[in-house]
């Protein structure tokens, strides 16, 4: 009995079989397997062109156990890098589950519980049977509430059909990039950046163009640098304020200067990631880019509920913008995930009803974040050679630890970059941090202070102890 194997081949496509022949190898379209082979999942082979596209070779073999198949992946997927923040968080979680007392400061997740009023709204939604599909764009109730929030807090006027609710702000951003970028377009991304921005660009077959910033300028984009890098291929500028990973906040005057540059380039749109807008420390204030003169038509504003309302697991975000662009995102979502959770949407309505900027509940969280920030800035500021830009928002500290590069640790080896330093601090200090190279700046390390003050105190003690053990490199 003849059986068949499928083997990878980058450039060859042919059918080899004893007892099976095609009339013409160039026009061969179908092999009908005998009844003896009907147990196989392969019932037919399509055109030789399709075989060639997939790089398959089908050969007769004597034993079905020898069957092989093509395991190649899409070039688009192969071009993506996995998220280091997710990888390190998962690694740290695995260590904790194994009994290793690792202090986890890698994830961007508030340590607070979701406010009770929001939880209650979610529970009531379940009890009342609000568990069915919602409209793809989100419930009218929630989109109307988002419109009210954007008008009251951000000075932005939108109608419900200009709002799209998604399964987290990450999905909102990804769909926006896919909707507006064509292959070969450039996505302008200031560094340090959130780890996912460049990969989202690559997913859309666009080219991420990274614009470095400096710690001496608080990691803020220089409008002159932006202007010098824009081309006819520049399609989308991504701004994140308050910033992940730096905590920097763009002042209105600087945003106006950036807007003046954007105005000169008709193809250039702006995606304004404002997920941390409520986690901001006075005297810093938040300005929505779309509120600037002439920018409403060119701006896609993304926000959500994960950070300020401690709703990371509820998975809910949204995008607001001109209907033309939002409708395109809506189309993608309709074929991708459909609408977001009905339960989460009911909870989000309750979140937006808590008052301006989340009311007293969110204000209490922000006060705690500020206390933690102040502690870390003071503690790490005591280390010689370490450079710090004090965060004005979010809950991250992006510290320049490059003064330790070139040092050696007994039993570990050379500290040569942010990744090796983070591995050392995990091994020696049992503290999980994210290397700066994941964010486009290898001189720094990101520390999330979305953890209790006592946890941060223990982490600082461990980190300082581990750094003290480092030995300067021996110069030749």
Secondary structure, DSSP 8 states (H G I E B T S, - for coil): --EEEEEE-SS---B--TT---S-TTT-------GGGTTSS------HHHHHHHTEEEEEES-GGG--------HHHHT----HHHHHHHHHHHHHHTT---EE--S---SS---HHHHHHHHHHHHTT--S---TT--HHHHHHHHHHHHHHH-----GGGEEEESSHHHHHHHHHHHH--TT-EEEEEES--THHHHHHHHTT-EEEEEE--GGGTT---HHHHHHH--TTEEEEEEESS-TTT-----HHHHHHHHHHHHT-TT-EEEEE-TTTTSB-TT-----GGGSTT-GGGEEEEEESTTTTT-GGG--EEEE--HHHHHHHHHHHHTTT-S--HHHHHHHHHHHTT-GGGHHHHHHHHHHHHHHHHHHHHHHHTSTT-B----SBTTEEEEE-GGGTT-EETTTEE--SHHHHHHHHHHHH-EE-EEGGGGT-TTEEEEE--S-HHHHHHHHHHHHHHHHT-B-----
